[in-house]
Amino acid sequence: MTTPVCTSASNAMTRPSRCPAYPSFASYVSARQPALLRTARSLTANPSDAEDLLQTALTKTYVAWERIEDHRALDGYVRRALLNTRTSQWRKRKVDEFVCDEPPEPEPVGAADDPAERQALHDAMWRAILKLPARQRAMVVLRYYEDLSEVRTAEVLGVSVGTVKSAVSRALGKLREDPELVLVR
């Protein structure tokens, strides 16, 4: 007479399973949603993100519902979908989110925002440039308004590069000391 060596294996075939078979996806979700939501919350810090994560994983499960043969493995399938979805979200995230009391606002730049202020600054700059001697005025205009290099400015005016450098330096010094422009800074 032979006795079975492993009784638990032979009993496993005859005893009913502890995991109920779910007749529909809706019955599965209504029965298992609280436990699955706890799993999702362990993967994210924000409860709202956890709910979104669970919804995404349940959507993937719903799409695959007909292909899942063993409904006892549904929890494992959904947990794997949760983990894979969270990993994909983590990899795709390019911008870190920071919680703050007030949204950061750009610092006002001053005259650049107001067209009237910009025009007033433009007019004051031209009045200051017109006060310069003709040669310095020509060099400043060619250098900074026409955006020519020092070498090209020297060629246009027929002077040396050193002359352009020194004359422009003196002209900028005079512009810095102009009383109309001092108020702008």
Accessible surface in RSA format (square Angstrom, percent):
REM  Atomic radii and reference values for relative SASA: ProtOr
REM  Chains: A
REM  Algorithm: Lee & Richards
REM  Probe-radius: 1.40
REM  Slices: 20
REM RES _ NUM      All-atoms   Total-Side   Main-Chain    Non-polar    All polar
REM                ABS   REL    ABS   REL    ABS   REL    ABS   REL    ABS   REL
RES MET A   1   229.02 118.6 143.24  94.8  85.78 204.2 123.03 104.6 105.99 140.4
RES THR A   2   131.79  93.7 108.76 110.3  23.03  54.9  81.68 109.7  50.11  75.8
RES THR A   3   106.60  75.8  91.36  92.6  15.25  36.3  62.32  83.7  44.28  66.9
RES PRO A   4    89.33  65.1  66.56  60.7  22.77  82.8  78.28  64.6  11.05  68.7
RES VAL A   5   152.89 100.6 119.68 108.3  33.21  80.0 125.81 109.3  27.08  73.4
RES CYS A   6    66.61  50.4  55.68  62.1  10.93  25.7  31.59  80.0  35.02  37.8
RES THR A   7    80.99  57.6  78.42  79.5   2.57   6.1  48.79  65.5  32.20  48.7
RES SER A   8    69.92  59.1  64.07  85.5   5.86  13.5  45.98  97.9  23.94  33.5
RES ALA A   9    57.34  52.7  45.28  69.9  12.06  27.4  52.94  74.6   4.40  11.7
RES SER A  10    55.09  46.5  40.75  54.4  14.34  33.0  44.19  94.1  10.89  15.3
RES ASN A  11    76.45  52.7  76.38  73.8   0.07   0.2  10.48  25.2  65.97  63.8
RES ALA A  12    52.55  48.3  35.21  54.3  17.34  39.4  35.60  50.1  16.95  44.9
RES MET A  13   169.13  87.6 135.84  89.9  33.28  79.2 111.28  94.6  57.85  76.6
RES THR A  14   113.47  80.7  80.66  81.8  32.80  78.2  74.64 100.3  38.83  58.7
RES ARG A  15   135.54  56.9 121.77  62.1  13.77  32.8  49.79  68.0  85.75  52.0
RES PRO A  16   119.35  87.0  99.71  90.9  19.64  71.4 111.08  91.7   8.27  51.4
RES SER A  17    65.30  55.2  31.30  41.8  34.00  78.3  24.56  52.3  40.74  57.1
RES ARG A  18   224.89  94.4 190.67  97.2  34.22  81.5  83.46 114.1 141.44  85.7
RES CYS A  19    60.28  45.6  55.38  61.8   4.90  11.5   7.22  18.3  53.06  57.2
RES PRO A  20    79.99  58.3  69.57  63.4  10.42  37.9  79.98  66.0   0.01   0.1
RES ALA A  21    85.92  79.0  63.42  97.9  22.50  51.2  63.87  89.9  22.04  58.4
RES TYR A  22    30.91  14.4  24.58  14.0   6.33  16.5  15.99  12.0  14.91  18.4
RES PRO A  23   123.75  90.2  82.98  75.6  40.77 148.2  95.76  79.1  27.98 173.9
RES SER A  24    47.44  40.1  45.58  60.8   1.86   4.3  37.95  80.8   9.48  13.3
RES PHE A  25    37.64  18.8  34.72  21.5   2.92   7.6  34.72  21.0   2.92   8.4
RES ALA A  26    71.64  65.9  61.61  95.1  10.03  22.8  66.31  93.4   5.33  14.1
RES SER A  27    35.92  30.4  28.55  38.1   7.37  17.0  33.67  71.7   2.26   3.2
RES TYR A  28     0.89   0.4   0.89   0.5   0.00   0.0   0.89   0.7   0.00   0.0
RES VAL A  29    27.93  18.4  27.75  25.1   0.18   0.4  27.93  24.3   0.00   0.0
RES SER A  30    88.15  74.5  58.96  78.7  29.18  67.2  50.54 107.6  37.61  52.7
RES ALA A  31    59.91  55.1  29.11  44.9  30.80  70.1  39.52  55.7  20.38  54.0
RES ARG A  32    59.49  25.0  59.49  30.3   0.00   0.0   8.84  12.1  50.65  30.7
RES GLN A  33    64.35  36.0  64.27  47.0   0.08   0.2   8.28  17.6  56.07  42.5
RES PRO A  34    79.31  57.8  71.96  65.6   7.35  26.7  77.85  64.3   1.46   9.0
RES ALA A  35    17.29  15.9  13.84  21.4   3.45   7.9  13.94  19.6   3.35   8.9
RES LEU A  36     0.13   0.1   0.13   0.1   0.00   0.0   0.13   0.1   0.00   0.0
RES LEU A  37    32.95  18.3  32.95  23.6   0.00   0.0  32.95  23.1   0.00   0.0
RES ARG A  38   154.88  65.0 146.93  74.9   7.95  18.9  69.55  95.1  85.33  51.7
RES THR A  39    34.12  24.3  28.24  28.6   5.88  14.0  23.60  31.7  10.52  15.9
RES ALA A  40     0.00   0.0   0.00   0.0   0.00   0.0   0.00   0.0   0.00   0.0
RES ARG A  41   112.22  47.1 101.27  51.6  10.95  26.1  35.09  48.0  77.13  46.7
RES SER A  42    91.85  77.6  50.16  66.9  41.69  96.0  50.33 107.2  41.52  58.2
RES LEU A  43    54.00  30.1  35.36  25.3  18.64  46.9  38.86  27.3  15.14  40.7
RES THR A  44    15.86  11.3   2.76   2.8  13.10  31.2   7.73  10.4   8.13  12.3
RES ALA A  45   110.86 101.9  68.50 105.7  42.36  96.4  78.32 110.3  32.55  86.2
RES ASN A  46    69.04  47.6  64.52  62.3   4.52  10.9  17.92  43.1  51.13  49.4
RES PRO A  47    75.43  55.0  74.20  67.6   1.23   4.5  75.00  61.9   0.43   2.7
RES SER A  48    66.83  56.5  64.92  86.6   1.91   4.4  28.16  60.0  38.67  54.2
RES ASP A  49    62.78  44.0  59.20  58.9   3.58   8.5  12.20  28.7  50.59  50.5
RES ALA A  50     0.10   0.1   0.10   0.2   0.00   0.0   0.10   0.1   0.00   0.0
RES GLU A  51    85.37  49.0  84.31  63.8   1.06   2.5  21.55  41.7  63.82  52.1
RES ASP A  52    88.59  62.1  85.96  85.6   2.63   6.2  24.86  58.5  63.73  63.6
RES LEU A  53     0.52   0.3   0.35   0.3   0.17   0.4   0.35   0.2   0.17   0.5
RES LEU A  54     1.43   0.8   1.43   1.0   0.00   0.0   1.43   1.0   0.00   0.0
RES GLN A  55    95.91  53.6  95.38  69.7   0.53   1.3  39.21  83.5  56.70  43.0
RES THR A  56    50.91  36.2  46.42  47.1   4.49  10.7  30.38  40.8  20.53  31.0
RES ALA A  57     0.00   0.0   0.00   0.0   0.00   0.0   0.00   0.0   0.00   0.0
RES LEU A  58     8.80   4.9   8.45   6.0   0.35   0.9   8.75   6.1   0.06   0.2
RES THR A  59    81.99  58.3  76.90  78.0   5.09  12.1  58.50  78.6  23.48  35.5
RES LYS A  60    92.50  45.1  86.33  53.0   6.17  14.7  64.72  58.3  27.78  29.6
RES THR A  61     0.00   0.0   0.00   0.0   0.00   0.0   0.00   0.0   0.00   0.0
RES TYR A  62   136.69  63.8 129.70  73.8   6.99  18.2  81.10  60.9  55.59  68.5
RES VAL A  63   110.40  72.6  85.10  77.0  25.29  60.9  90.71  78.8  19.69  53.4
RES ALA A  64     2.40   2.2   2.40   3.7   0.00   0.0   2.40   3.4   0.00   0.0
RES TRP A  65    26.35  10.6  24.92  12.1   1.43   3.4  12.05   6.4  14.31  23.2
RES GLU A  66   156.72  90.0 128.30  97.1  28.42  67.7  63.82 123.4  92.89  75.8
RES ARG A  67   169.82  71.3 147.24  75.1  22.58  53.8  83.79 114.5  86.03  52.1
RES ILE A  68    22.98  13.1  13.75  10.2   9.23  22.2  18.75  13.5   4.23  11.5
RES GLU A  69   170.04  97.6 134.35 101.6  35.69  85.0  55.51 107.4 114.53  93.5
RES ASP A  70    64.25  45.0  57.67  57.4   6.58  15.6  32.74  77.1  31.50  31.4
RES HIS A  71    41.84  22.9  35.71  24.8   6.13  15.7  21.43  22.1  20.41  23.7
RES ARG A  72   139.42  58.5 119.53  60.9  19.89  47.4  30.87  42.2 108.55  65.8
RES ALA A  73    51.36  47.2  43.00  66.4   8.37  19.0  50.51  71.1   0.86   2.3
RES LEU A  74     1.09   0.6   0.91   0.7   0.18   0.5   0.91   0.6   0.18   0.5
RES ASP A  75    32.14  22.5  30.91  30.8   1.24   2.9  12.38  29.1  19.76  19.7
RES GLY A  76    41.72  51.5   0.00   N/A  41.72  51.5  33.13  90.9   8.59  19.2
RES TYR A  77    83.39  38.9  74.57  42.4   8.83  23.0  60.25  45.3  23.15  28.5
RES VAL A  78     0.00   0.0   0.00   0.0   0.00   0.0   0.00   0.0   0.00   0.0
RES ARG A  79    99.83  41.9  95.83  48.9   3.99   9.5  39.02  53.3  60.81  36.9
RES ARG A  80   137.22  57.6 133.80  68.2   3.42   8.1  47.37  64.7  89.86  54.5
RES ALA A  81    10.26   9.4   5.14   7.9   5.12  11.6   9.89  13.9   0.37   1.0
RES LEU A  82     0.00   0.0   0.00   0.0   0.00   0.0   0.00   0.0   0.00   0.0
RES LEU A  83    74.05  41.2  74.05  53.0   0.00   0.0  74.05  52.0   0.00   0.0
RES ASN A  84    71.58  49.4  68.18  65.9   3.40   8.2  21.86  52.6  49.72  48.1
RES THR A  85     7.31   5.2   7.09   7.2   0.22   0.5   7.27   9.8   0.04   0.1
RES ARG A  86    49.28  20.7  49.28  25.1   0.00   0.0  11.35  15.5  37.93  23.0
RES THR A  87    46.45  33.0  42.95  43.5   3.50   8.4  30.72  41.3  15.73  23.8
RES SER A  88    48.96  41.4  45.85  61.2   3.11   7.2  17.92  38.2  31.04  43.5
RES GLN A  89    68.73  38.4  62.55  45.7   6.18  14.7  31.58  67.2  37.14  28.2
RES TRP A  90   171.25  68.7 162.92  78.9   8.33  19.6 133.85  71.4  37.40  60.7
RES ARG A  91   175.84  73.8 147.80  75.3  28.04  66.8  49.90  68.2 125.94  76.3
RES LYS A  92   153.84  75.1 139.58  85.6  14.26  33.9  91.38  82.2  62.46  66.5
RES ARG A  93   114.25  48.0  85.14  43.4  29.11  69.3  28.73  39.3  85.52  51.8
RES LYS A  94   186.66  91.1 145.09  89.0  41.57  99.0 108.03  97.2  78.63  83.8
RES VAL A  95   115.52  76.0 107.66  97.5   7.86  18.9 110.47  96.0   5.05  13.7
RES ASP A  96    99.92  70.0  85.73  85.3  14.19  33.6  16.18  38.1  83.74  83.5
RES GLU A  97   139.95  80.3 110.38  83.5  29.57  70.4  43.72  84.6  96.23  78.6
RES PHE A  98   169.38  84.7 141.16  87.4  28.22  73.4 143.67  87.1  25.71  73.6
RES VAL A  99   155.78 102.5 122.00 110.4  33.78  81.4 126.25 109.7  29.53  80.1
RES CYS A 100    76.60  57.9  48.27  53.8  28.33  66.6  37.30  94.5  39.30  42.4
RES ASP A 101   152.68 107.0 114.87 114.3  37.81  89.4  36.45  85.8 116.23 115.9
RES GLU A 102   137.34  78.9 127.39  96.4   9.95  23.7  40.83  79.0  96.51  78.8
RES PRO A 103    98.65  71.9  89.63  81.7   9.02  32.8  92.10  76.0   6.55  40.7
RES PRO A 104   119.05  86.8  91.76  83.6  27.29  99.2 102.17  84.4  16.88 104.9
RES GLU A 105   131.95  75.8 107.56  81.4  24.39  58.1  55.60 107.5  76.35  62.3
RES PRO A 106   119.75  87.3  95.61  87.2  24.14  87.7 107.37  88.6  12.38  76.9
RES GLU A 107   151.68  87.1 134.54 101.8  17.14  40.8  54.96 106.3  96.72  79.0
RES PRO A 108   116.46  84.9  90.84  82.8  25.62  93.1  96.55  79.7  19.91 123.7
RES VAL A 109   110.90  73.0  83.04  75.2  27.86  67.1  87.69  76.2  23.21  63.0
RES GLY A 110    47.90  59.1   0.00   N/A  47.90  59.1  40.20 110.3   7.70  17.2
RES ALA A 111    32.74  30.1  23.98  37.0   8.76  19.9  25.24  35.5   7.50  19.9
RES ALA A 112    58.70  54.0  42.80  66.1  15.90  36.2  45.00  63.4  13.70  36.3
RES ASP A 113    92.77  65.0  67.73  67.4  25.04  59.2  33.64  79.2  59.13  59.0
RES ASP A 114    61.03  42.7  58.06  57.8   2.97   7.0  22.34  52.6  38.69  38.6
RES PRO A 115    91.42  66.6  86.13  78.5   5.29  19.2  87.37  72.1   4.05  25.2
RES ALA A 116    70.26  64.6  55.43  85.5  14.83  33.7  64.05  90.2   6.21  16.5
RES GLU A 117    92.36  53.0  90.49  68.5   1.87   4.4  16.07  31.1  76.29  62.3
RES ARG A 118   121.35  51.0 119.00  60.7   2.36   5.6  52.56  71.8  68.79  41.7
RES GLN A 119    98.93  55.3  96.78  70.7   2.15   5.1  42.51  90.5  56.43  42.8
RES ALA A 120    55.53  51.1  46.14  71.2   9.39  21.4  52.82  74.4   2.72   7.2
RES LEU A 121    58.14  32.4  55.99  40.1   2.15   5.4  57.92  40.7   0.22   0.6
RES HIS A 122    89.41  48.9  84.08  58.4   5.33  13.6  70.59  72.8  18.81  21.9
RES ASP A 123    56.59  39.6  53.80  53.5   2.79   6.6  12.52  29.5  44.07  44.0
RES ALA A 124     8.00   7.4   8.00  12.3   0.00   0.0   8.00  11.3   0.00   0.0
RES MET A 125    59.63  30.9  59.63  39.5   0.00   0.0  57.15  48.6   2.49   3.3
RES TRP A 126    79.75  32.0  79.75  38.6   0.00   0.0  73.91  39.4   5.85   9.5
RES ARG A 127   113.63  47.7 110.48  56.3   3.15   7.5  60.26  82.4  53.36  32.3
RES ALA A 128     1.75   1.6   0.04   0.1   1.71   3.9   0.04   0.1   1.71   4.5
RES ILE A 129     1.28   0.7   1.28   1.0   0.00   0.0   1.28   0.9   0.00   0.0
RES LEU A 130   113.92  63.4  97.84  70.0  16.08  40.4  98.09  68.9  15.83  42.6
RES LYS A 131   127.72  62.3  91.63  56.2  36.09  85.9  82.82  74.5  44.91  47.8
RES LEU A 132     8.71   4.9   3.80   2.7   4.91  12.3   4.48   3.1   4.23  11.4
RES PRO A 133    66.29  48.3  53.61  48.9  12.68  46.1  66.10  54.6   0.20   1.2
RES ALA A 134    68.55  63.0  57.39  88.6  11.16  25.4  57.66  81.2  10.88  28.8
RES ARG A 135   129.20  54.2 121.03  61.7   8.18  19.5  60.83  83.1  68.37  41.4
RES GLN A 136    16.66   9.3  16.66  12.2   0.00   0.0   6.06  12.9  10.60   8.0
RES ARG A 137    66.75  28.0  66.75  34.0   0.00   0.0   8.50  11.6  58.25  35.3
RES ALA A 138    36.12  33.2  27.58  42.6   8.54  19.4  35.84  50.5   0.28   0.8
RES MET A 139     0.00   0.0   0.00   0.0   0.00   0.0   0.00   0.0   0.00   0.0
RES VAL A 140     3.65   2.4   3.65   3.3   0.00   0.0   3.65   3.2   0.00   0.0
RES VAL A 141    36.53  24.0  36.53  33.1   0.00   0.0  36.53  31.7   0.00   0.0
RES LEU A 142    30.70  17.1  30.70  22.0   0.00   0.0  30.70  21.6   0.00   0.0
RES ARG A 143    51.55  21.6  49.83  25.4   1.72   4.1   0.00   0.0  51.55  31.2
RES TYR A 144   110.35  51.5  82.71  47.1  27.64  71.9  67.33  50.6  43.02  53.0
RES TYR A 145    95.80  44.7  65.34  37.2  30.46  79.3  57.29  43.1  38.51  47.5
RES GLU A 146   106.63  61.2  88.43  66.9  18.20  43.3  15.82  30.6  90.81  74.1
RES ASP A 147   123.48  86.5 103.42 102.9  20.06  47.4  25.52  60.1  97.96  97.7
RES LEU A 148    44.78  24.9  42.43  30.4   2.35   5.9  44.59  31.3   0.19   0.5
RES SER A 149    61.92  52.3  51.64  68.9  10.28  23.7  48.05 102.3  13.87  19.4
RES GLU A 150    54.21  31.1  51.45  38.9   2.76   6.6   8.31  16.1  45.91  37.5
RES VAL A 151    84.49  55.6  84.20  76.2   0.29   0.7  84.20  73.2   0.29   0.8
RES ARG A 152   117.21  49.2 116.51  59.4   0.71   1.7  33.28  45.5  83.93  50.9
RES THR A 153     0.00   0.0   0.00   0.0   0.00   0.0   0.00   0.0   0.00   0.0
RES ALA A 154     4.36   4.0   3.89   6.0   0.47   1.1   3.97   5.6   0.39   1.0
RES GLU A 155   109.03  62.6  81.15  61.4  27.89  66.4  42.23  81.7  66.81  54.5
RES VAL A 156    74.44  49.0  42.04  38.1  32.40  78.1  49.26  42.8  25.18  68.3
RES LEU A 157    62.36  34.7  35.43  25.3  26.92  67.7  39.48  27.7  22.88  61.6
RES GLY A 158    67.88  83.7   0.00   N/A  67.88  83.7  36.11  99.1  31.78  71.2
RES VAL A 159    41.21  27.1  20.87  18.9  20.35  49.0  30.56  26.6  10.66  28.9
RES SER A 160    69.07  58.4  53.93  72.0  15.15  34.9  53.92 114.8  15.15  21.2
RES VAL A 161    50.81  33.4  48.17  43.6   2.64   6.4  48.17  41.9   2.64   7.2
RES GLY A 162    44.53  54.9   0.00   N/A  44.53  54.9  34.61  95.0   9.92  22.2
RES THR A 163    41.75  29.7  36.45  37.0   5.30  12.6  17.85  24.0  23.91  36.1
RES VAL A 164     0.19   0.1   0.19   0.2   0.00   0.0   0.19   0.2   0.00   0.0
RES LYS A 165   108.03  52.7 100.19  61.5   7.83  18.6  48.54  43.7  59.49  63.4
RES SER A 166    47.80  40.4  39.79  53.1   8.00  18.4  38.26  81.5   9.53  13.4
RES ALA A 167     4.15   3.8   4.15   6.4   0.00   0.0   4.15   5.8   0.00   0.0
RES VAL A 168    10.17   6.7  10.17   9.2   0.00   0.0  10.17   8.8   0.00   0.0
RES SER A 169    69.82  59.0  59.63  79.6  10.19  23.5  26.98  57.5  42.84  60.0
RES ARG A 170   135.98  57.1 127.37  64.9   8.61  20.5  67.74  92.6  68.24  41.4
RES ALA A 171     0.00   0.0   0.00   0.0   0.00   0.0   0.00   0.0   0.00   0.0
RES LEU A 172    49.08  27.3  48.57  34.7   0.51   1.3  48.57  34.1   0.51   1.4
RES GLY A 173    22.61  27.9   0.00   N/A  22.61  27.9  22.28  61.2   0.33   0.7
RES LYS A 174    97.89  47.8  88.53  54.3   9.36  22.3  67.10  60.4  30.79  32.8
RES LEU A 175    16.18   9.0  14.88  10.6   1.30   3.3  15.29  10.7   0.89   2.4
RES ARG A 176   139.72  58.7 132.85  67.7   6.87  16.4  53.70  73.4  86.02  52.1
RES GLU A 177   138.02  79.2 118.24  89.5  19.78  47.1  45.07  87.2  92.95  75.9
RES ASP A 178    11.98   8.4   7.93   7.9   4.05   9.6   5.24  12.3   6.74   6.7
RES PRO A 179    97.31  70.9  90.06  82.1   7.25  26.3  94.37  77.9   2.95  18.3
RES GLU A 180    57.39  32.9  49.56  37.5   7.82  18.6  35.59  68.8  21.80  17.8
RES LEU A 181    12.94   7.2  12.05   8.6   0.89   2.2  12.05   8.5   0.89   2.4
RES VAL A 182    71.89  47.3  64.57  58.5   7.33  17.7  64.57  56.1   7.33  19.9
RES LEU A 183   158.95  88.5 128.18  91.7  30.77  77.3 132.16  92.8  26.79  72.1
RES VAL A 184    73.81  48.6  44.63  40.4  29.18  70.3  51.42  44.7  22.39  60.7
RES ARG A 185   178.82  75.1 116.45  59.4  62.37 148.5  90.69 123.9  88.13  53.4
END  Absolute sums over single chains surface
CHAIN  1 A    13830.5      11499.2       2331.3       8072.4       5758.1
END  Absolute sums over all chains
TOTAL         13830.5      11499.2       2331.3       8072.4       5758.1
